[in-house]
Amino acid sequence: MANAHVQSLMTSGPWRKLAVKRRARAFLQRSEPELIRAVDGTRLLAYRNQTVAGRREQRDALVILLHGWEGSVDSNYMLDTAVALDDAGFDTVRLNFRDHGKSHHLNDGLFHSCLLTEMLDAVAQLRQSYGDRPVFLAGFSLGGNFTLRIARNAPDYGFELTRSVAVSPVIRPAHVLDALEQGLAVYHYYFVYKWRRSLRIKKALYPDHYSLDEWFRIRDLREQTRWLIENLTPFPDLPTYLEGYSVAGDYLAGLTLPTLIITAADDPIIPVSDFRELPDVPALDVEVLERGGHCGFIQNWRMDSWIEKRLIGELCQHLNN
């Protein structure tokens, strides 16, 4: 089970889904959908859970959770983390990116990874709705990348967070694309399949907006991304787009919000060298584990994950401080 590919594949696999759904049954019955409207009119779908009154430990703190690309609020790692946080006395909000989960119908515009402003605005609204109580932000993979960008820009946007945590975050997107092409074919197939399914939903909802027949004839992830960027976004080319959501170089040099990155050296999708090249910033802690794969950290054949315990311990420590 220590194998990086086993870890990475099991975290989103059907075996874990069965176990997670079983653990999350009562939690999901208490989840309240919430529509967040950004300043530009973008609508984002979230699900809020408040801890059960009378529970022994109630933290009176909120954790906002962000999923990865082509994941959703119901992804295994999102649900397992949210349930663990709920059991530990935290309120949670699981926030969908545009065109993820059951939200394709909410906006006619397509999702891309440089849409930071609408996410900043959504997190700012959730922060404001919670008054002066502690609010944390945690994200996985692309959600971890968004977490780092939100943490970097939050003070300039007019709000603060207690702490942010990015798990297996994308650092330099161009390197991720290289890894998907050069690694096991199953990763490339997985993302191509999920992206094609997502854009079929979008095309069916907005048939007059998008002519995607040419895109659907492309089977390569790089060329699919290039075509979509050059035809349906304001970016002139693929390299410009990929650098548009990179947090490499000196991007995090001005970070002031306390932030933790947790990743694994054997992650087959995010090169560990990207983390070692991050700037030395007082507000940023980087924890590189020997094993864990990509958003894996699976402990046993019951599909329990170690990352939820680590996250809870981290947040509780900052509440105590």
N, C-alpha and C positions, 0 to 999 in steps of 0.2 A: 504493500500500500504506500510505501514511501516514494515509489516511482513518480516522477513529476507528471507524466502523462496520465497515470491512473488517478492521481489527485485532481488534475485539471478536468478530466472527463467525468469523474464521479460527482463532482460538485454540482453539475447541471443535469446529471443523468436521471433516468426514470426510477432507479432504485432509491435514490435519495428523495426524489419527489414524493414517493409513497410515504416515506417516513416523515417528511416535513409536513405534508398535508394532514397527516394524522395528528401531529403535534399542534398544528395551527388551527384545527377545526373550531374550537371555541373562540380563539382570537379573531378569526375571520368573521364570525357571526357578530362580533362587536365593532368591526371596522366600519367607519362612516365615510362615504365618498365626499370629496370636497373639490369644488371647481375654483381654481385660482386664475384670475384674469390679470395678466401683466399690463404694464402701461401702454404697450403697443397693440393691445387687444388680443394677444395670444392667450389661449385658454389651455391650462394644464390640469391634469386630473391627479388628485392625491387621495390617499386614504389615511384617516386619523384614528388612532386608538388611544383612549385614556385608560390609565390603570384602574383596576377595580377598587372601588371605595372599600375601606376597611382592611386592605391588604397590610400585612405586617410592615413591609417597607414601601413607602411611597416617596420617591425622590423629588417630586415637584420640579421635574426637569424634562425637557423635550429633546428627542433625538430625531433629526431629519435624515432620511436614508435615500441615497441615490443609487440606481442600478447601472449595469453596464450596457454597452451597445447591443441592441436587439434583445435585451432582457426586459424586465418589467417589474412592477411592484410585487408581482407574484412569483418572481424567480426564486429558486430554492434558497440561495444565500440571503436574499432579502427577507423572505418569510422567516427563515430560521433565526436570523439576527433580530428581527422585530419581535418574535415570540420570546426570545431569551431576554431582550430588554424589557419587555412587558412583565415577564415573571420577576425581573429584578426591580420593578417599581418605576420604570421610566415611561412617560408618554412617548408615542412615536407618530411620525408622519412619513409614509412611503410615497415618494413623489415620482410620477412618470415624466420622462422626457416627452416632448411632442412626438406623435406618431409611434409611441410605444405602449404596450398593453392594449387596453380597449379605448384608445384615445385618438385614433386616426381621423375620426369624423369631426373633431373639435376645431381643426384649423385647415384651411386649404393649402397653406404653404408646407413644403417638405421639411423634415428634420435634417439638419446637418450639425456637425460637432462644434462649429464656431458660433452657435446661437447661445452666447453666454448671457446677454442682457436679460432675456426672459427668465432664465434660471436665477440670476441675481435678484430680479424683482420678486419672483415667487418666494425665495428664501427670505428676502427682506420682509415680505408680508407675513410669513409664518413667524419670523422673529418678533415682529411688532405685535402680533396677536397674543404672544405669550408674556407680554409685560416685561417686568424686570427679572423674571425667573431665568435660570440657566437654560441655554439652548445650544445643542451640539449639532454638528453636521458630520455625516459619515458616508463615504461612497466607495464603490467597488469598480475596478477596471476603468472604463470610460467615466463612470460616476465618480471614481477617485480623481480622475483628471479634472472634472468639473469642480469637485470639492477643492482642489488646490487652487484653481482659478478664482473660485468664489471667495476663498479665504484671502487670496492676494488682493482682491478688488473690493471686498466688503467695506473696509473703513472709508474708502473714497466714495462708496455708494451710500454711505450714511448709516451703517449698522455694524454691530459687533456680534461675535459669537464667543461662547465660552471656550471651545476647542473644536478643531476639526481633525478627522482621521480619514486618511486615504489608504485603502487596501488594494494592493496590486495595481496602482494607478498607471495609466498611459503617461509616459513622460515625453518621448519624441515619437509622434505618430508615424513618421517615415520608417523608423526602425521596426515598429509593430507590423507594418505592411510587409516589410522584408521578411520578418520572422514567420508570418502567416504563409508566405509563398515558399519559403525554404524549409519549413518544418514539416511535421506530419500532415498529410493531405486532409485528415479528418477535421482539422481546425478550419482550413480554407473552405471545405465543403459545408461545415456547420454555419459559418457566417454568410456564405453565399446563399444557402438555402433559406435562412431566416430573413435575410434582406429581400430576397425575391418574394417571399410570402408577404412581407410587410408592404412592399410596393404594389403588389396585386390588390391588396385591400385598399390602398390609397387611390389607385387608378379606378377601381370599381366605384368608390365614393365620389370621385371628382373626374369623371370621364372627359369632360370638356377642358380640363386644366392641363392634362399631361398626355403627351404622345410618347409612350415608353416602349413601343414595339421594338425599336432598334436596341434599346437597353436590354430587353429580355433575351435578345439573341446573343448577348455577350455572356460568357461563362467564367471569365477571369475577374477576380475581385479588384485588382488594380485598374483594369480597363473599365470595369463597371463604375468605379469611383471616379475615374478620369472623365468618363462620358457625362455622368450626372453633374459633376462640378462645372465642367465647361459649358454645359447646355442649360442647366437649371439653377445656377447660383451666380452671384456677381464676381466670383473668383476667376482670374484669367487662366489658371492652370492648376494642376494637381499639387506641385510643390508648394505653391503659395497657400493653398488651402490647408495642407498638412502642417505647415509652419504656423498657421493661424490659430491652432489650438495646442501647440507645443508649449510645455512648461520647462523646457530645457534651457541651457545657457544661463543668463542672468534674470530670467523671468521671476523667479522666487526671491531674488536678492532683496526686494523691498517688503517681504512678508513680515507682518507684525502680529498677526493673529496666531496664537499657539496651535501648532499643527504637528501631527504625527503621521509618518508614512510607514506602513507595514507591508513588506513584500518578501518574496522567496528568491534565493539565488538561483534556483532551478526552474523558475518560471519560463515555460517554453514560448510565451507570447511577448512578454516585456523583458528585454535584455537587462541583466543586472548592471551592466556597465553604465546604463543611463542614470541609475541611482547614484553610482559612485562619482559621477561628474556633476552632481548638483552642488550649488554653492553652499558654503558653511554659513548658515543663518541662525542667529540665536533662537528665533521663534520656531525653527524646524528641527524635529527629531526624525531620524531615519533608522528603522529597525529592519535589517536584512537577515532573514532566517535561512538556515541551510536548505530546508526542504519545505514544500507546501504547494508547489505548482502554481497555477494561475487561479487565484481566488479559491483555492482548495482547502488546505489545512484540515483535512479529514482525519479524525483520530482512530476510528474503529469501524467495524463492519455494520454497526448500527447507524452509520452515516452521521455520527455526531461530529461537529466541527469545533476546532479549538479557537477559532477567531472570535466567536461570540463571547467566550469567557474573557479573552484578552481585551476586547472592546469594553465590556462592562467594567472590568478592573480599571482600565484607563479612565473611563468617565467618572467612576466613583472616586478615584484618587483626586481628580480635579474638583469634584464637588466638595470633598473634605478639605481641600486646600482653600 
